[in-house]
Amino acid sequence: MSELIDLRSDTVTRPTPQMRQAMFEAEVGDDVYHEDPSINLLERRAAEIVGKEAAVFVPTGTMGNQCAIRAHTQRGEEIILHERSHIVLYEMGGVAQLAGCVTRTLPSPDGILSWDQIEPLVRPASDHFCGTSLIAVENSHNILGGHVYPQQVLNGICDEAHERGLKVHMDGARVFNAATYLGTPVHEVTARVDSVMFCLSKGLGAPVGSMLAGSADFIERARLTRKVLGGSMRQAGVLAAAGLVALEQSPTGLARDHENARFIAESLAEMPGISVNPADIQTNIVILDVRGTGMSGKELSAKLRERGVLSNAIAPYRMRMLTHFDVSREQCESAMRTVSEVLQQVGVAVGD
Ligand SMILES: Cc1ncc(COP(=O)(O)O)c(C=O)c1O
């Protein structure tokens, strides 16, 4: 089989030659003593880029979100967030396990919430209720298709939340994709949230690591939870060095990934049995409905895998394809030819 075309996630990116070189040359020290110069530099740059006082390097986005939640809340408080957010679905119930908090979730078709939806759920602590202390937004939203918060909507949520003494955390695993879509610097996207987690190891292409940023005292508290979770590393400057390259060099490539995602959606929209709206594509995530092919997402993805194209089934009839810097336009074209061949072989007819 020729090389695999991996559209499962942007987590699959491998470090670039520049990242490997930077890792080789990295100055390191013991980060638990704050003595790793590469990590110190990465934390300063990350904070600067997202416009916050301080940042901390964490091994994963999940740990970054969980450190944030612990630092913003007390046990027995409530967090309002989207029902299909990463924090709710894919973090092992960490909100309950680690922070001792309760989630109150809201639906929306695209992963974007508004203050009008959130407001009725906000409640003060009382003899009967857990009080709300935190709102978490996901920007861009992963599992509902990479949608981006309109800045006004996000700013509105933050302003209203702050008026009521609530904090807002952004799961910005892909906030650089969001900023690329909006055509604004990242610090404008994150300006009014109290904290933001973003991943170096997704579209930015670093092999490992995420950043959590916020006020200096928030980051001090988050560091304590990172330690509890075993996430305080020692000479991890080798990782931070790759992260720095990712931070400085990769954002400019995201527009290309978005164009490739749009290309994939447009190609799939022409194929029988597949339903996807190309106008819905804002960033690098394509969600497709394959019910009309007569195959489940799992069946179609297994057939594609046999032919060297990797993608994920995310629900019985839904699949997800992501673009990233390890897939070129030619590979996207080749992947689309493969999907088309599979549909022909299975006999999916136009009009199905
Ligand atoms: C929106 C979002 N948040 C958080 C994470 C967690 O990142 P990690 O896999 O590094 O724990 C992911 C990972 O896919 C994600 O998509």
The ligand as an SDF file (V2000), in Angstrom:
LIG
                    3D

 16 16  0  0  0  0  0  0  0  0999 V2000
  -11.5270   20.7330   21.8710 C   0  0  0  0  0  0  0  0  0  0  0  0
  -10.5150   19.8660   22.5350 C   0  0  0  0  0  0  0  0  0  0  0  0
  -10.1660   20.1240   23.7920 N   0  0  0  0  0  0  0  0  0  0  0  0
   -9.2410   19.4000   24.4400 C   0  0  0  0  0  0  0  0  0  0  0  0
   -8.6240   18.3500   23.8190 C   0  0  0  0  0  0  0  0  0  0  0  0
   -7.6390   17.5220   24.6190 C   0  0  0  0  0  0  0  0  0  0  0  0
   -6.3610   17.5000   24.1310 O   0  0  0  0  0  0  0  0  0  0  0  0
   -5.3900   16.2740   24.4920 P   0  0  0  0  0  0  0  0  0  0  0  0
   -5.7130   15.1860   23.5470 O   0  0  0  0  0  0  0  0  0  0  0  0
   -4.0320   16.8620   24.3170 O   0  0  0  0  0  0  0  0  0  0  0  0
   -5.6530   15.9000   25.9100 O   0  0  0  0  0  0  0  0  0  0  0  0
   -8.9570   18.0290   22.4960 C   0  0  0  0  0  0  0  0  0  0  0  0
   -8.3170   16.8920   21.8230 C   0  0  0  0  0  0  0  0  0  0  0  0
   -8.7150   16.4540   20.7890 O   0  0  0  0  0  0  0  0  0  0  0  0
   -9.9370   18.8030   21.8420 C   0  0  0  0  0  0  0  0  0  0  0  0
  -10.3140   18.5520   20.5870 O   0  0  0  0  0  0  0  0  0  0  0  0
  1  2  1  0
  2  3  1  0
  2 15  2  0
  3  4  2  0
  4  5  1  0
  5  6  1  0
  5 12  2  0
  6  7  1  0
  7  8  1  0
  8  9  2  0
  8 10  1  0
  8 11  1  0
 12 13  1  0
 12 15  1  0
 13 14  2  0
 15 16  1  0
M  END
$$$$
